[in-house]
Amino acid sequence: MGIVTPGIVPATTLLAEPVPAWLDRWTAFAAELSFSDLPEAAIDRARLVLLDSLGVIAAGMREPECRALAERLAARRRGEAPAIGSGLSLDPRDAALVNGAAGTTLELDEGNQYARGHPAIHVVPAILAVAQETGASGADLIAALVLGYEIGARIGIASKLRVTMHPHGTWGTVGAALAVARLHGADAGMIGRAIGLASSFGLSTSRRTMLEGATVRNTYAGLSNQLGLTAWDLAASGFLPERDGIGVVYGGILADDFSAEAMVEDLGTRWEIARNYFKRHAACRYTHGALDALAQIRREAGPLDPDSVRSVEVATYVWAAQLDHPAPETMLAAKFSLPFALAAALVRGEANTDAFRDEARADRRILSLARRVMVQEDPAMTAQLPGLRPAKVTLTLADGRKLSAQALTNRGDTEDPYSADDVREKFRALAGPVWGAERSEAIVAAVAGIDQAEGVGALLALVS
């Protein structure tokens, strides 16, 4: 008896489908790759990504809910994995959760524009949680980071997440699982099993959380790291994934239009971690083009009295234009408000971490100015995604003058990158209040030489 209901495929047909060729190629690639196979560009960027991630996690750990979570988990059970910057040691799964959550709290974690997400913060907490128990060397750590980043980013590139979903907590889980499997010395078969299991663990992430300022959104990356560890435990225990979990989940469940070709295009020659971006504005990346354009206006026009700004007009791409709410109620919501971010930068001079805290959100000058910001999508700018992230900002002053500037890319993108010194400066600014200048410099040095280290214990001791 056949199936007549549209869209339902008989089991005999489904089960006759072969394992996709890209998956066999990927698992063999991940199992066989050695640190010496990595180009210097990927290694250099991986070191910077690791340093940057440590800084944003440590700074985020100072936020009340992250500190409270770390203390709550420590009271329940201790371990040897550090909750970075807290002085607490946790069970590896708990450390992966809290470090991932802390790393997204300040909206300063790195990302990949082509993947349309943040690969590193879904991998770094997982590998730091298990590196010591697996006896990993520094080179092992870097190789696992590069591989986990690569597969997560490529899934993001190969598919289109549903527009109602937030990218945190989705394909990053697969990246975490692969990195953990790699640190455990898994062969190609076990790597395939781990990432196949992890493909079923994507969260039901709501995009509205970022607009509302619901901080459950900050837990998505932490849960992905934790689930990456769980995927390995399940794989090692004999649990089995579906044959093509990644293709099925990202081809029609969480996402659509999965491209198997994109998973292996230039595999081993084009490294996603080497074309990432770093962030300096402590806000959603969609605000960065407008913030960069505003900075250009300020450089060219000189000091501006915010009270003299009659209106601010912003033309930009669709995802930035969506962030139009001028009166955010939480720090997270403020980071996803283009009017507030611009107003805070005008009044306070920059969109740093303090520009979105309670004091800034209670500032009547900022709130008044935010209500005078008008945001409009420009379809021509939307059409330039994902390669460009354009924004045009026009200030109209009380004396009638109009000041305007346009940014095509975000500062820090591959096309307009921050230097290595810029990234280290950002780390020092975030790490100094947590560890002090001397210890922060020791961390910078330890990460710079991590691939020469026989183990990761010294680094973990520094960042605890």
Secondary structure, 3 states (H helix, E strand, C coil): CCCCCCCCCCHHHHHCCCCCHHHHHHHHHHHHCCHHHCCHHHHHHHHHHHHHHHHHHHHHCCCHHHHHHHHHHHHHCEEEEEECCCCEEECHHHHHHHHHHHHHHCCCCCEECCCCECCHHHCHHHHHHHCCCCCCCHHHHHHHHHHHHHHHHHHHHHCEECCCECCCCCCHHHHHHHHHHHHCCCCHHHHHHHHHHHHCCCCCCECHHHHHCCHHHHHHHHHHHHHHHHHHHHHHHCCCCCCCHHHHHHHHHCEECCCHHHHHCCCCCCCHHHHCECCCCCCCHHHHHHHHHHHHHHHHHCCCCHHHEEEEEEEECHHHHCCCCCCCCCHHHHHCCHHHHHHHHHHHCCCCHHHHCHHHHCCHHHHHHHCCEEEEECHHHHCCCCCCCCEEEEEEECCCCEEEEEECCCCCCCCCCCCHHHHHHHHHHHHHHHHCHHHHHHHHHHHHCHHHCCCCHHHHHHHC
